[in-house]
């Protein structure tokens, strides 16, 4: 089996140019999709009273999952652009005239694609799942903090159609005293809960 040709000076130049183009495409695509995702989470600041730091942290945790999807697309777009540029500048013809084979031309593209695939596999199996777990925990924390702030003693608070909460007072430790919950979200199975005390908790 013939050996895979080692990258020479031209191969290294192509690999560098490909990396720059792929990074630029990846940054542009990530910025656009991150902005779209961030706008969908803007209620964390406007409605739930969270800080800008919390908002940025939660939205940034979506980046690993985005990277797994966008990296191959960025490599593909960069490869197409670079080959188009080489063809337009007649550099492919010059390489062929100098004895460069198609396999040698393809080597930097294949090497870069392999590196991105390895990095993407690591992110998909390690970084993205960990980021998703942290996001779930932070959103649960946001929900619990939001409830703690908006619940008013003596008032009937509705969080969604058919779910109403009332409590008599708030204790010094933050727990709710004299809790009443009416759950009519399922009209066929209406449930009413009464408790001497309760508290909001953080759960995934």
Secondary structure, DSSP 8 states (H G I E B T S, - for coil): --------HHHHHHHHHHHHHHHHHHHHHHHHHHHHHHHHTTHHHHTT---HHHHHHHHHTTHHHHHHHHHHHHHHHHHHHHHHHHHHTTHHHHHHHTT--HHHHHHHHHHHHHHHHHHHHHIIIIIHHHHHHHHHHHHHHHHHHHHHHH--TT--EEEETTEEEEEEEE-TTS-EEEEEEEE-SSTTS-EEEEEEEE------
